[in-house]
Amino acid sequence: MCSMVEPNTPPPCYDSIATAENHRASGLDWGVRDRRQHCSRLMKMTPYGRPFSKDFLELYSAMIISTPFSRNRSRFRTIDSSCTLLQLFSTLENLELSQLNRLKGNTGNKLLKSTTKFTVPKQAAKCLCEMFLNARLLQVVHNPLARKFTTEKCVLQLTSKGISVVERFLQHNGDDSINVNVSLPSIDSSPVIVPVSRFSSTDQILQDASFSEMLLQRMLGPYPESLRSRHESLVPIYLSSTHGKKQPPNTTKYLLFGIDIAEWLMNNTMLLDWNEVVSVANNLLLYSYLSHTHSTNDPYSFSFEKGVSYFLTPKALETVGWIETPSGASMFQHIQQLDSHSSNKELLESILKKPSLQTYFFEFLKKNYCDENQQFYSEVCEFNDFFSQASQASDVVAVRESFVHACGIYNCFLSPDAPNAVNLPGDLCERISNHMSLAMEVEPLDEWLRIVHKLFLEAQALILDLMAGDSLLKFLESQHPDDQ
């Protein structure tokens, strides 16, 4: 896969400029520009040469909404809602994202304009688009499984995974504050894209045994009456043919190909490169859910090369419920294994620390139209980690970046016109709004951010209590065996 760690391929960078204009309570017109905050940095890169996931997905979303999608011809067919690779190159050459947000306080209102300019070196543009292709955010119309571009004129479309990423980006930033050039098709019937938790400092995936178990249940689905009738969103399964040979020990008759497993993981989860796919699939071997069909020197090494296949183990069939067993795993049993003497709040905090339980809880919230609480909680966790590190290290650039992040959280969840407003007491909302309206007037900037940080943590604690007192109880009730 293309990499950006080569010396001749500099990483992308972005410049973020925030400017404020005052609108006084007296009713005067938008006044003279007060202050300006400028933040410029190179994107952090993983060891495999991909930008960290947050930058990677933000850059992808900005590129998509800035590219005019229309009808294009591909091999004697007309493809709606498509673009060409050349169009993406052109977009990346001059990619800017502008947002207008109003900060309302008791001293008046402030118009905050944030302009983010992404600088993508010309030699990196094709490499970056190839990363989007490999992450299954884009697909070549005439070859959806392609991992490389054969021509710059090839016609591209968004995948369901790519659409969900852009929709989340627009939902987070507010549709009205961004000019969008692409009309997103509906993906209501598509499978849910499994979120992936990451360490903010390294961008590595946070995974454990329960996470592997959850992925196995998603990719295999319920017991099939016929393997041919399995839904296309599940991994294809075949019956092994031993031709009179004895079945290998600790295996079943069910066989899967490595490439099918890898494609499913890339298409249905928020994994973003094939190295991550191999890392996650290695754990399916480590936890004895899969077994190599042929002898190998490294039984815990996964491969998706042509012809490589794996047996499902009896443990895998028990885990997904294809074999009746009293010890079969369930989400309810995983929750029961947590400290039974914990308070609701402590139980919820334990759930949020386990990748698999966190995924099921977040999906439950989304299904019940209250996922803004989870999104706010997660955003404040990320802001807390980033600003704490920036403040301790006295990193001026990181502090400025924290300012941009704080304004984003406010506009998404806390402002009067927030697209994903959370339910907080009126006095706290007023204190937050009044302080936010002082943006770029309090010096030094980190002093203003410390108060923002304190207010955000106060709001986060209340949202955690709200989820623990309402959403958690409904989630536990939905996972009880008697209600399945």
C-alpha positions in Angstrom: 0.0 0.0 0.0 1.1 3.6 -0.7 3.0 5.2 2.3 3.8 8.8 3.3 6.8 8.0 5.4 9.2 8.1 2.4 11.5 11.2 2.4 10.2 12.3 -1.0 6.6 12.2 0.1 6.0 14.9 2.7 2.9 14.5 5.0 -0.1 16.7 4.5 -0.5 19.7 6.8 -3.2 22.1 7.7 -3.5 25.7 8.6 -6.5 26.7 10.8 -7.3 30.4 11.1 -10.1 31.6 13.5 -11.3 35.2 13.3 -13.9 36.9 15.5 -16.2 39.8 14.9 -18.3 41.3 17.7 -22.0 42.0 17.5 -22.8 44.2 20.5 -26.0 43.9 22.5 -26.8 47.5 21.5 -27.7 46.3 18.0 -24.9 47.8 16.1 -23.7 46.0 13.0 -21.0 43.4 13.0 -18.0 45.3 14.2 -14.3 45.5 13.4 -12.4 42.2 13.5 -11.1 41.7 17.0 -8.6 38.9 17.1 -7.2 36.1 15.1 -5.9 32.7 16.1 -3.6 30.8 13.7 -2.7 27.1 14.0 -0.5 25.3 11.6 1.0 21.8 11.8 2.0 18.7 9.9 -0.4 15.8 10.4 0.8 13.1 12.7 1.6 9.9 10.8 1.4 6.2 11.9 4.4 3.9 11.4 2.8 2.7 8.2 2.6 6.1 6.7 -1.1 7.0 7.2 -2.2 10.2 8.9 -3.8 9.6 12.3 -7.4 8.6 12.0 -9.0 11.9 13.1 -6.9 13.9 10.6 -7.4 11.2 7.9 -11.2 11.1 8.2 -11.5 14.9 8.5 -9.3 15.4 5.4 -11.4 12.7 3.5 -14.7 14.4 4.5 -13.5 17.9 3.6 -12.3 16.5 0.2 -15.7 14.8 -0.5 -17.9 17.8 0.4 -15.7 20.1 -1.7 -15.8 17.9 -4.8 -18.7 18.3 -7.2 -20.2 14.9 -7.7 -22.3 14.4 -10.8 -23.0 12.0 -13.7 -20.0 10.3 -15.3 -19.6 7.7 -18.0 -17.8 4.5 -17.2 -17.6 1.6 -19.7 -20.8 2.6 -21.6 -22.7 3.2 -18.4 -23.9 6.5 -16.8 -23.0 6.6 -13.1 -24.9 9.0 -10.8 -23.3 10.7 -7.8 -19.8 10.0 -9.0 -16.5 11.8 -9.7 -13.2 11.1 -11.3 -9.8 10.7 -9.7 -8.6 13.8 -11.5 -11.4 15.8 -9.8 -10.1 14.6 -6.4 -6.6 15.7 -7.3 -7.9 19.1 -8.3 -9.8 19.4 -5.0 -6.8 18.4 -2.9 -4.7 21.1 -4.6 -6.8 23.9 -3.1 -8.7 22.4 -0.3 -10.3 24.8 2.2 -13.1 24.3 4.7 -14.8 27.4 6.1 -17.3 27.5 8.9 -19.4 30.3 10.5 -20.5 30.0 14.1 -22.2 32.4 16.4 -21.1 32.6 20.1 -23.9 34.1 22.2 -23.2 35.6 25.6 -24.6 38.2 28.0 -22.2 40.9 26.7 -23.3 40.4 23.1 -22.8 38.0 20.2 -19.7 37.1 18.3 -19.3 35.7 14.8 -16.5 33.2 14.7 -15.2 32.3 11.3 -12.9 29.3 11.1 -11.0 28.5 7.9 -9.0 25.3 7.6 -6.7 25.0 4.7 -5.3 21.6 3.9 -1.9 21.5 2.1 -1.4 18.2 0.3 1.8 18.0 -1.7 1.2 17.0 -5.3 3.2 13.8 -5.0 1.1 12.9 -2.0 -2.3 13.4 -3.5 -2.4 10.1 -5.4 -1.0 8.3 -2.4 -3.6 9.8 -0.2 -6.5 8.9 -2.6 -5.1 5.3 -2.7 -5.3 5.2 1.1 -9.0 6.3 0.9 -9.5 3.5 -1.7 -7.8 0.9 0.5 -9.8 2.0 3.6 -12.9 1.3 1.5 -14.1 4.9 1.8 -14.1 5.1 -2.0 -14.5 2.5 -4.7 -13.7 2.2 -8.4 -17.1 1.8 -10.2 -15.9 -1.0 -12.6 -13.8 -2.8 -10.0 -15.1 -2.2 -6.4 -12.4 -4.4 -4.9 -9.5 -2.5 -6.5 -6.6 -1.4 -4.2 -4.8 0.7 -6.8 -5.8 3.1 -9.5 -5.0 2.1 -13.1 -5.9 5.5 -14.7 -6.5 9.0 -13.4 -9.8 9.1 -15.4 -11.3 6.2 -13.5 -14.8 6.9 -12.1 -15.3 6.7 -8.3 -18.2 6.4 -5.9 -18.6 6.6 -2.2 -19.0 3.3 -0.3 -21.6 3.0 2.5 -18.6 3.3 4.9 -17.5 6.5 3.2 -21.0 7.9 3.3 -21.3 7.2 7.0 -18.0 9.0 7.7 -19.2 12.1 5.7 -22.6 12.1 7.4 -21.0 11.9 10.8 -18.7 14.8 9.9 -21.6 17.0 8.7 -23.7 16.0 11.8 -20.9 17.0 14.1 -20.2 20.3 12.4 -23.7 21.3 11.4 -25.0 21.0 7.9 -25.9 24.7 7.8 -22.3 26.0 8.5 -20.6 24.2 5.7 -21.1 24.4 1.9 -21.6 20.9 0.6 -21.2 19.9 -3.1 -22.2 16.3 -2.9 -25.7 14.8 -2.4 -25.3 11.8 -0.1 -27.5 8.8 -1.0 -29.5 7.1 1.8 -27.8 4.1 3.5 -30.6 3.1 5.9 -30.6 -0.5 4.7 -26.8 -0.9 5.0 -25.2 -2.7 7.9 -23.9 -0.6 10.8 -20.2 0.3 10.6 -18.5 -1.0 13.7 -16.7 1.8 15.5 -13.1 1.3 16.6 -11.6 2.7 19.8 -8.0 4.1 19.6 -5.2 5.4 21.8 -5.1 9.1 21.1 -1.3 9.3 21.5 -0.5 6.5 19.0 -3.7 5.9 17.0 -3.3 2.2 17.7 -6.5 0.1 18.1 -7.8 -0.7 21.6 -8.8 -4.3 21.4 -9.3 -7.3 23.8 -10.9 -10.7 23.7 -14.4 -9.4 23.9 -13.8 -7.1 21.0 -12.7 -10.1 18.8 -15.7 -12.0 20.0 -18.0 -9.1 19.0 -16.5 -8.9 15.5 -16.9 -12.7 15.1 -20.6 -12.5 16.0 -21.0 -9.7 13.5 -19.2 -11.4 10.6 -20.8 -14.8 11.0 -24.4 -13.8 12.0 -27.1 -16.3 13.1 -27.0 -20.0 12.3 -27.7 -20.4 8.6 -30.4 -22.7 7.3 -28.4 -22.8 4.1 -24.9 -21.4 3.5 -26.1 -20.2 0.0 -28.9 -18.1 1.6 -26.5 -16.1 3.9 -26.9 -12.4 3.7 -24.4 -10.6 1.5 -23.3 -8.5 4.5 -21.9 -11.6 6.2 -18.6 -13.4 5.5 -19.0 -16.2 2.9 -18.7 -19.7 4.5 -18.0 -22.9 2.8 -18.2 -26.6 3.8 -14.7 -28.2 3.8 -14.0 -31.2 1.7 -11.5 -33.5 3.2 -11.7 -36.2 0.5 -11.7 -39.0 3.1 -9.0 -37.5 5.2 -9.4 -37.1 8.9 -10.7 -33.7 10.0 -7.9 -31.7 11.8 -8.3 -31.6 15.6 -10.2 -28.7 17.2 -11.8 -27.7 13.9 -15.3 -27.8 12.3 -16.5 -28.4 8.8 -16.9 -24.7 8.2 -14.3 -23.0 6.1 -13.6 -19.3 5.4 -11.1 -17.6 3.1 -8.7 -15.0 4.5 -9.5 -12.5 1.8 -13.2 -12.7 2.6 -12.5 -12.1 6.3 -10.1 -9.2 5.5 -12.6 -7.6 3.1 -15.4 -7.9 5.6 -13.3 -6.2 8.3 -12.3 -3.4 6.1 -15.9 -2.8 4.7 -17.8 -3.1 8.0 -15.6 -1.6 10.6 -13.7 1.7 11.0 -10.3 0.0 10.4 -8.4 2.2 8.0 -5.5 0.2 6.5 -4.7 -3.5 5.8 -2.0 -3.6 8.6 -4.8 -2.9 11.1 -6.9 -5.7 9.5 -4.1 -8.2 10.0 -3.6 -7.1 13.6 -7.3 -7.6 14.4 -7.5 -10.9 12.5 -4.4 -12.2 14.2 -6.5 -12.1 17.5 -9.1 -14.3 15.9 -6.4 -16.9 15.7 -4.9 -16.0 19.1 -8.2 -16.5 20.9 -8.8 -19.8 19.0 -11.8 -18.7 16.9 -10.0 -19.6 13.7 -7.5 -22.4 12.8 -5.3 -22.7 9.7 -6.4 -25.3 7.3 -2.8 -26.2 6.5 0.2 -26.6 8.9 2.2 -23.5 9.4 5.2 -22.3 11.4 3.3 -19.4 12.8 -0.2 -20.5 13.9 -1.2 -17.0 15.1 -0.3 -15.1 11.9 -3.2 -14.1 9.6 -2.8 -13.8 5.9 -5.3 -12.8 3.2 -3.2 -13.9 0.2 -4.9 -15.8 -2.5 -6.1 -19.3 -1.5 -5.3 -19.0 2.2 -8.2 -20.4 4.2 -9.2 -21.1 7.8 -11.5 -23.5 9.7 -14.0 -22.2 12.3 -13.3 -23.8 15.7 -15.9 -25.3 18.0 -15.2 -22.4 20.3 -16.2 -20.0 17.5 -19.5 -21.9 17.0 -20.3 -21.7 20.7 -19.5 -18.0 20.8 -21.9 -17.1 18.0 -24.6 -19.5 19.2 -24.4 -22.0 16.4 -24.0 -24.7 19.1 -26.2 -24.8 22.1 -24.1 -24.6 25.2 -24.8 -23.3 28.8 -21.5 -21.5 28.8 -22.1 -19.7 25.5 -21.0 -16.1 25.5 -23.5 -13.2 25.5 -23.3 -9.5 26.1 -25.4 -9.9 29.2 -22.8 -12.4 30.7 -20.0 -9.9 29.9 -21.9 -7.2 31.8 -22.5 -9.6 34.7 -18.7 -10.2 34.9 -18.2 -6.6 35.9 -18.3 -5.6 39.6 -21.9 -6.3 40.7 -21.5 -4.0 43.7 -20.7 -1.0 41.6 -23.0 2.0 41.3 -24.7 2.7 38.0 -22.1 5.4 37.3 -19.2 3.0 38.0 -20.8 0.3 35.9 -21.2 2.7 33.0 -17.6 3.8 33.3 -16.5 0.1 33.2 -18.6 -0.5 30.1 -17.1 2.6 28.4 -13.6 1.1 29.0 -14.3 -2.2 27.2 -14.3 -1.9 23.4 -17.0 -4.4 22.8 -19.4 -3.3 25.5 -18.8 0.3 24.5 -19.7 -0.5 20.9 -23.0 -2.2 21.8 -23.9 0.6 24.2 -23.2 3.3 21.7 -25.3 1.5 19.0 -28.1 1.2 21.5 -28.0 5.0 22.1 -28.0 5.7 18.4 -31.0 3.3 17.8 -32.8 5.2 20.6 -31.9 8.7 19.1 -29.8 9.8 22.1 -26.3 9.2 20.8 -25.4 12.9 21.1 -24.7 12.2 24.8 -22.1 9.6 23.9 -20.6 11.8 21.2 -20.2 14.7 23.6 -18.7 12.4 26.3 -16.2 11.0 23.9 -15.3 14.5 22.5 -14.7 15.9 25.9 -12.5 12.9 26.8 -10.4 13.6 23.7 -10.3 17.3 24.4 -9.3 16.6 28.1 -6.4 14.4 27.0 -5.1 16.7 24.3 -5.4 20.0 26.3 -3.9 18.5 29.5 -0.8 17.3 27.5 -0.5 20.6 25.6 -0.8 22.6 28.9 1.8 20.6 30.7 4.2 20.8 27.8 3.6 24.5 27.2 3.0 23.7 23.6 1.8 26.9 22.0 0.7 25.2 18.7 -1.2 22.4 20.6 -2.9 25.1 22.8 -4.1 26.9 19.7 -5.3 23.6 18.3 -7.2 23.0 21.6 -8.9 26.4 21.0 -10.3 25.2 17.6 -11.4 21.9 19.2 -13.2 23.7 22.1 -15.1 25.9 19.6 -16.1 22.8 17.7 -17.4 21.1 20.8 -19.4 24.1 21.8 -20.9 24.6 18.4 -21.8 21.0 18.0 -23.3 20.2 21.4 -23.6 23.3 23.7 -24.6 26.4 21.7 -28.3 27.5 21.4 -28.3 26.4 17.7 -26.2 23.2 18.2 -27.1 20.4 15.7 -26.6 17.8 18.5 -27.6 19.7 21.6 -27.2 17.8 24.9 -29.6 18.3 27.8 -27.8 20.4 30.5 -29.1 22.7 33.3 -29.8 26.2 32.1 -27.4 27.9 34.4 -24.5 25.8 33.2 -25.4 26.4 29.6 -25.4 30.2 30.3 -22.0 30.1 32.1 -20.5 28.2 29.1 -22.1 30.5 26.5 -20.9 33.6 28.4 -17.4 32.4 28.6 -17.3 31.2 25.0 -18.4 34.7 23.9 -15.1 36.0 25.4 -13.2 33.9 22.8 -9.9 35.6 21.8 -10.4 38.5 24.3 -8.9 36.8 27.3 -5.1 36.6 27.4 -3.2 34.4 27.6 -5.2 31.9 25.5 -4.4 28.9 27.8 -6.0 30.8 30.7 -9.3 31.1 28.8 -9.0 27.4 27.8 -8.5 26.3 31.4 -11.9 27.7 32.3 -13.4 26.1 29.2 -11.8 22.8 30.2 -13.3 23.0 33.7 -16.8 23.9 32.4 -16.6 21.0 29.8 -15.6 18.5 32.5 -18.5 19.7 34.7 -20.9 19.2 31.7 -19.4 15.8 30.9 -20.0 14.6 34.5 -23.7 15.6 34.3 -24.0 13.8 31.0 -22.4 10.7 32.5 -24.9 10.8 35.3 -27.8 11.3 32.8 -26.7 8.2 30.8 -26.1 6.2 34.0 -29.6 7.0 35.4 -31.6 6.5 32.2 -29.9 5.1 29.1 -27.8 2.5 31.0 -30.9 0.9 32.7 -32.7 0.6 29.4 -29.6 -0.8 27.8 -29.2 -3.5 30.5 -32.9 -4.3 30.2 -32.5 -4.8 26.4 -29.6 -7.2 26.9 -31.4 -9.4 29.5 -31.9 -12.9 28.1 -35.6 -12.8 28.8 -36.0 -9.8 26.5 -33.9 -11.2 23.6 
